[in-house]
């Protein structure tokens, strides 16, 4: 009974809003993980704000 009432009040599948992401990485971080984090946030908005700060080149 409680579960049924809480589902009526809580919405989890709402449209995603804009995201701002800052990834701070060094030479030990996998480039695949960095790219996945940035791209997973970029898909939420047509003009995403994404930053990557790296200690390497």
Backbone as CSV, one residue per row, in Angstrom:
resi,resn,N_x,N_y,N_z,CA_x,CA_y,CA_z,C_x,C_y,C_z
1,UNK,0.817,-1.197,0.000,0.000,0.000,0.000,0.864,1.266,0.000
2,UNK,1.885,1.288,0.832,2.756,2.461,0.876,3.511,2.605,-0.442
3,UNK,3.997,1.501,-0.994,4.727,1.546,-2.254,3.852,2.094,-3.373
4,UNK,2.613,1.689,-3.430,1.711,2.185,-4.463,1.514,3.687,-4.341
5,UNK,1.364,4.194,-3.148,1.163,5.629,-2.959,2.428,6.421,-3.278
6,UNK,3.591,5.898,-2.925,4.831,6.629,-3.192,5.131,6.685,-4.684
7,UNK,4.779,5.667,-5.435,4.998,5.687,-6.882,4.158,6.758,-7.558
8,UNK,2.994,7.032,-7.027,2.132,8.053,-7.607,2.702,9.451,-7.387
9,UNK,3.498,9.640,-6.336,4.019,10.961,-5.997,5.417,11.216,-6.549
10,UNK,6.155,10.176,-6.905,7.548,10.327,-7.320,7.675,10.009,-8.805
11,UNK,8.298,10.920,-9.536,8.520,10.718,-10.964,10.022,10.613,-11.213
12,UNK,10.475,9.472,-11.730,11.909,9.292,-11.964,12.293,9.416,-13.435
13,UNK,11.339,9.382,-14.327,11.640,9.433,-15.758,11.275,10.792,-16.331
14,UNK,11.895,11.815,-15.784,11.657,13.169,-16.259,12.717,13.518,-17.302
15,UNK,12.453,14.501,-18.153,13.474,14.909,-19.128,14.731,15.405,-18.417
16,UNK,15.865,15.040,-18.947,17.132,15.471,-18.349,17.376,16.935,-18.661
17,UNK,17.907,17.641,-17.703,18.236,19.048,-17.886,19.683,19.220,-18.293
18,UNK,20.118,20.469,-18.420,21.507,20.721,-18.795,22.467,20.248,-17.713
19,UNK,23.654,19.881,-18.135,24.683,19.406,-17.210,25.948,20.223,-17.388
20,UNK,26.605,20.480,-16.288,27.933,21.079,-16.313,28.874,20.056,-15.690
21,UNK,29.959,19.747,-16.378,30.875,18.711,-15.910,32.300,19.248,-15.950
22,UNK,33.042,18.963,-14.884,34.473,19.236,-14.843,35.166,17.934,-14.495
23,UNK,36.038,17.465,-15.375,36.826,16.261,-15.123,38.266,16.706,-14.890
24,UNK,38.819,16.311,-13.751,40.220,16.591,-13.437,40.960,15.263,-13.508
25,UNK,41.969,15.189,-14.364,42.629,13.905,-14.610,44.140,14.069,-14.654
26,UNK,44.821,12.982,-14.371,46.272,12.947,-14.534,46.620,11.846,-15.530
27,UNK,47.899,11.543,-15.659,48.331,10.571,-16.667,47.944,9.137,-16.347
28,UNK,47.403,8.875,-15.172,47.038,7.515,-14.780,45.584,7.160,-15.101
29,UNK,44.820,8.118,-15.578,43.404,7.893,-15.850,43.220,7.379,-17.276
30,UNK,42.318,6.429,-17.434,42.017,5.882,-18.754,41.283,6.923,-19.603
31,UNK,41.771,7.152,-20.816,41.106,8.082,-21.727,39.695,7.625,-22.069
32,UNK,39.475,6.334,-22.072,38.144,5.790,-22.357,37.158,6.223,-21.277
33,UNK,37.568,6.173,-20.008,36.692,6.586,-18.908,36.391,8.083,-18.971
34,UNK,37.405,8.871,-19.288,37.197,10.316,-19.403,36.206,10.622,-20.514
35,UNK,36.411,10.027,-21.676,35.511,10.252,-22.809,34.095,9.803,-22.484
36,UNK,33.952,8.670,-21.823,32.621,8.168,-21.465,31.918,9.117,-20.508
37,UNK,32.628,9.637,-19.514,32.025,10.586,-18.575,31.579,11.859,-19.280
38,UNK,32.428,12.402,-20.129,32.078,13.634,-20.830,30.910,13.426,-21.790
39,UNK,30.950,12.351,-22.560,29.882,12.101,-23.533,28.554,11.762,-22.868
40,UNK,28.590,11.086,-21.725,27.338,10.736,-21.050,26.614,11.981,-20.561
41,UNK,27.337,13.034,-20.259,26.698,14.282,-19.849,26.349,15.152,-21.049
42,UNK,27.151,15.092,-22.097,26.922,15.921,-23.283,25.602,15.593,-23.963
43,UNK,25.136,14.369,-23.838,23.905,13.975,-24.522,22.653,14.565,-23.880
44,UNK,22.780,15.190,-22.707,21.610,15.721,-22.007,21.178,17.100,-22.484
45,UNK,21.975,17.765,-23.274,21.642,19.129,-23.679,22.260,19.412,-25.043
46,UNK,21.582,20.187,-25.898,22.130,20.462,-27.235,23.436,21.261,-27.199
47,UNK,23.618,22.102,-26.179,24.852,22.870,-26.043,25.411,22.603,-24.640
48,UNK,26.089,21.474,-24.461,26.586,21.124,-23.119,27.804,21.966,-22.728
49,UNK,28.035,22.058,-21.439,29.214,22.735,-20.911,30.104,21.679,-20.277
50,UNK,31.208,21.365,-20.938,32.105,20.311,-20.475,33.528,20.848,-20.407
51,UNK,34.240,20.478,-19.342,35.625,20.901,-19.178,36.480,19.705,-18.809
52,UNK,37.705,19.709,-19.297,38.688,18.691,-18.920,39.967,19.408,-18.522
53,UNK,40.416,19.172,-17.301,41.682,19.726,-16.816,42.630,18.564,-16.611
54,UNK,43.771,18.620,-17.279,44.735,17.526,-17.213,46.112,18.054,-16.828
55,UNK,46.829,17.236,-16.081,48.196,17.606,-15.727,49.182,17.211,-16.826
56,UNK,48.724,16.425,-17.797,49.577,15.984,-18.897,49.302,16.764,-20.158
57,UNK,49.838,16.262,-21.263,49.627,16.932,-22.548,48.573,16.228,-23.355
